[in-house]
């Protein structure tokens, strides 16, 4: 029984190159990177929207507090006359 050793040198000299599978693998890697970039960008947009929502609610509460204080001031002014 003889042990067969692989030939020396580049494997591409002895193995056939399948361009179709290489192209598919490259396209799959590109698609994975695009999905990762899209997911990252969507997370950033979600974070910005959450911050904006908090700011809007702070503004709404500020306006409501101002209106309530004006109403309370008007009631106190009317009660002291």
C-alpha positions as CSV (number, residue, x, y, z in Angstrom):
1,X,0.0,0.0,0.0
2,X,1.5,3.3,-1.1
3,X,0.7,6.7,0.5
4,X,-0.3,9.2,-2.1
5,X,1.0,12.7,-1.4
6,X,-0.7,15.7,-2.8
7,X,1.2,17.4,-5.6
8,X,3.2,20.4,-4.6
9,X,2.3,23.9,-5.8
10,X,-1.0,25.7,-6.2
11,X,-4.1,23.7,-5.7
12,X,-5.6,25.7,-8.6
13,X,-3.2,24.0,-11.0
14,X,-4.7,20.6,-10.2
15,X,-8.3,21.3,-9.2
16,X,-10.9,22.7,-11.6
17,X,-12.1,26.2,-10.8
18,X,-15.9,26.6,-10.7
19,X,-16.6,30.2,-11.6
20,X,-20.3,29.9,-11.0
21,X,-20.0,28.8,-7.4
22,X,-17.3,31.4,-6.8
23,X,-19.5,34.1,-8.2
24,X,-22.4,32.8,-6.0
25,X,-20.3,32.8,-2.9
26,X,-19.1,36.3,-3.6
27,X,-22.7,37.5,-4.2
28,X,-23.8,35.9,-0.9
29,X,-21.0,37.6,1.0
30,X,-21.9,40.9,-0.6
31,X,-25.6,40.4,0.3
32,X,-24.7,39.5,3.9
33,X,-22.6,42.7,4.2
34,X,-25.4,44.8,2.8
35,X,-27.9,43.3,5.2
36,X,-25.5,44.0,8.1
37,X,-25.1,47.6,7.0
38,X,-28.9,48.0,6.5
39,X,-29.5,46.5,10.0
40,X,-26.9,48.9,11.5
41,X,-28.4,51.9,9.7
42,X,-32.0,50.9,10.8
43,X,-30.8,50.7,14.4
44,X,-29.3,54.2,14.1
45,X,-32.6,55.5,12.7
46,X,-34.6,53.8,15.5
47,X,-32.3,55.5,18.1
48,X,-32.8,58.9,16.5
49,X,-36.6,58.4,16.4
50,X,-36.7,57.5,20.1
51,X,-34.7,60.6,21.0
52,X,-37.0,62.7,18.8
53,X,-40.1,61.2,20.5
54,X,-38.7,62.0,23.9
55,X,-38.1,65.6,22.9
56,X,-41.6,65.9,21.5
57,X,-43.2,64.6,24.7
58,X,-41.1,67.0,26.8
59,X,-42.4,69.8,24.6
60,X,-46.0,68.6,24.9
61,X,-45.6,68.4,28.7
62,X,-44.0,71.8,28.8
63,X,-46.9,73.4,26.9
64,X,-49.4,71.6,29.1
65,X,-47.6,72.8,32.3
66,X,-47.5,76.3,31.0
67,X,-51.3,76.3,30.2
68,X,-52.1,74.8,33.6
69,X,-50.0,77.4,35.3
70,X,-51.7,80.2,33.4
71,X,-55.1,78.7,34.2
72,X,-54.2,78.4,37.9
73,X,-52.9,82.0,37.9
74,X,-56.2,83.2,36.3
75,X,-58.2,81.3,38.9
76,X,-56.1,82.7,41.8
77,X,-56.4,86.3,40.4
78,X,-60.2,85.9,40.1
79,X,-60.5,84.5,43.6
80,X,-58.5,87.3,45.2
81,X,-60.6,90.1,43.7
